[in-house]
Amino acid sequence: MKSAWSIGAVAALALVLAGPAAADEKPGYQAFGFTQYSGQTGYEFAIPRTDGPIRVDISARIDRKPVGASMVFSALFTRDPVSGALSWIGTDSDGRVTTGNSETGGVVLARLRAPDGDDYAVLRLAGDKRLKVVQRPAAQGAKGSYSVRIWY
């Protein structure tokens, strides 16, 4: 009986020490899709407001004659609430991994690579609170169908 009380006391203490921040922050999820053609300015979307890490997974279908391509690219990042610096790990569609830390916009987090090494599309930071997917010249004349999943 003593051990059951000890375990209960430890569990209660852990809940108290975790405090209200742990109880208030709930994980979130967003999903959406869009179509893009090369030459367009890109598709922007908001970065979720959270102090925790954010994961963005993008699957894309590039319809280009004679054949199309279906690929994925992804980024995991967090923003420092004090300095505003973004720290990230990006995984390109060909498996290359890039990392970095930046306080400025325009930084490419992940790439959708064409077979010749050029970019079909990129995921980049577009200012302080937005991300942007831009279809690149390698996909000239192609329709890009994108599906985005965000976990935070």
C-alpha positions as CSV (number, residue, x, y, z in Angstrom):
1,M,0.0,0.0,0.0
2,K,2.9,2.3,0.8
3,S,4.2,2.0,-2.8
4,A,0.9,2.9,-4.3
5,W,0.7,6.1,-2.2
6,S,4.3,6.9,-3.2
7,I,3.6,6.5,-6.9
8,G,0.5,8.7,-6.6
9,A,2.4,11.4,-4.7
10,V,5.1,11.4,-7.4
11,A,2.6,11.7,-10.2
12,A,0.7,14.5,-8.4
13,L,4.0,16.3,-7.8
14,A,4.9,15.9,-11.5
15,L,1.6,17.5,-12.6
16,V,2.1,20.4,-10.2
17,L,5.7,21.0,-11.4
18,A,4.7,20.9,-15.0
19,G,2.6,24.0,-14.4
20,P,0.0,25.7,-16.5
21,A,2.1,26.1,-19.6
22,A,2.2,22.3,-20.2
23,A,-1.6,22.1,-19.7
24,D,-2.4,25.1,-21.9
25,E,-0.4,24.3,-25.0
26,K,-2.2,21.8,-27.2
27,P,-0.7,20.3,-30.4
28,G,-2.2,21.6,-33.6
29,Y,-2.6,20.4,-37.1
30,Q,-3.4,22.1,-40.4
31,A,-3.9,20.6,-43.9
32,F,-4.6,22.3,-47.2
33,G,-3.8,22.1,-50.9
34,F,-3.2,24.5,-53.8
35,T,-2.2,24.5,-57.5
36,Q,0.6,26.6,-58.9
37,Y,2.2,27.2,-62.3
38,S,5.7,28.5,-63.0
39,G,5.8,32.2,-63.3
40,Q,3.4,32.8,-60.5
41,T,4.7,34.6,-57.4
42,G,4.1,31.6,-55.1
43,Y,1.7,30.5,-52.5
44,E,2.1,32.0,-49.0
45,F,0.7,30.7,-45.7
46,A,1.0,31.7,-42.1
47,I,3.4,30.1,-39.6
48,P,1.4,28.8,-36.7
49,R,1.8,30.7,-33.5
50,T,3.6,28.5,-31.0
51,D,6.8,28.3,-29.0
52,G,7.3,24.7,-29.9
53,P,8.7,23.1,-33.0
54,I,6.7,23.2,-36.3
55,R,6.8,20.5,-39.0
56,V,5.8,21.2,-42.6
57,D,5.4,18.2,-45.0
58,I,4.6,19.0,-48.6
59,S,3.8,16.4,-51.3
60,A,3.7,17.6,-54.9
61,R,2.7,16.4,-58.3
62,I,4.4,18.2,-61.1
63,D,2.5,17.5,-64.3
64,R,4.9,18.0,-67.1
65,K,5.0,16.3,-70.5
66,P,6.0,13.6,-71.4
67,V,5.9,12.4,-67.7
68,G,5.0,13.9,-64.4
69,A,6.7,13.5,-61.0
70,S,5.4,13.0,-57.5
71,M,7.7,13.9,-54.6
72,V,7.9,15.1,-51.0
73,F,9.9,17.7,-49.2
74,S,9.8,18.8,-45.6
75,A,11.0,21.2,-42.9
76,L,11.2,21.1,-39.1
77,F,11.8,24.5,-37.5
78,T,11.3,26.6,-34.5
79,R,11.4,30.4,-33.9
80,D,13.2,31.9,-30.9
81,P,10.5,34.1,-29.2
82,V,13.1,36.6,-28.0
83,S,15.4,37.1,-31.0
84,G,13.0,36.0,-33.7
85,A,15.7,33.8,-35.2
86,L,14.5,30.7,-37.1
87,S,16.4,27.5,-36.7
88,W,15.6,24.7,-39.2
89,I,16.3,21.3,-40.6
90,G,15.1,20.9,-44.2
91,T,14.8,17.6,-46.2
92,D,14.8,18.0,-50.0
93,S,12.9,15.6,-52.3
94,D,16.2,13.9,-53.2
95,G,17.1,13.2,-49.6
96,R,19.6,16.1,-49.1
97,V,19.4,17.7,-45.7
98,T,20.1,21.3,-45.0
99,T,20.2,23.1,-41.7
100,G,20.5,26.7,-40.6
101,N,19.6,29.6,-38.4
102,S,18.4,32.9,-39.7
103,E,16.6,36.1,-38.8
104,T,15.9,37.3,-42.3
105,G,13.3,36.4,-44.9
106,G,13.9,34.6,-48.2
107,V,15.8,31.7,-46.7
108,V,15.1,28.4,-48.5
109,L,14.2,25.7,-46.0
110,A,13.6,22.8,-48.4
111,R,13.7,22.0,-52.1
112,L,11.6,19.9,-54.6
113,R,14.4,18.8,-56.9
114,A,14.1,18.0,-60.6
115,P,16.1,15.0,-62.0
116,D,18.8,17.3,-63.4
117,G,19.3,18.9,-60.0
118,D,17.5,22.1,-60.6
119,D,14.5,23.1,-58.4
120,Y,10.9,22.4,-59.3
121,A,9.9,24.3,-56.2
122,V,11.2,25.7,-52.9
123,L,9.8,26.2,-49.5
124,R,11.1,29.5,-48.1
125,L,10.7,31.9,-45.3
126,A,8.6,34.9,-46.5
127,G,9.0,37.5,-43.8
128,D,8.5,37.2,-40.1
129,K,5.4,35.0,-39.8
130,R,4.9,33.4,-43.3
131,L,6.2,30.6,-45.4
132,K,6.0,30.5,-49.2
133,V,6.1,27.7,-51.8
134,V,7.4,29.0,-55.2
135,Q,7.4,26.9,-58.3
136,R,10.7,27.4,-60.1
137,P,11.8,27.6,-63.8
138,A,12.7,23.9,-63.9
139,A,8.9,23.3,-63.9
140,Q,8.3,25.7,-66.7
141,G,4.9,25.1,-68.3
142,A,4.0,22.5,-65.7
143,K,1.0,22.4,-63.3
144,G,2.1,21.8,-59.7
145,S,-0.5,20.3,-57.3
146,Y,0.6,20.7,-53.7
147,S,-0.7,19.1,-50.5
148,V,0.6,20.7,-47.2
149,R,0.5,19.2,-43.7
150,I,1.6,21.2,-40.7
151,W,2.1,19.9,-37.2
152,Y,2.8,22.1,-34.2
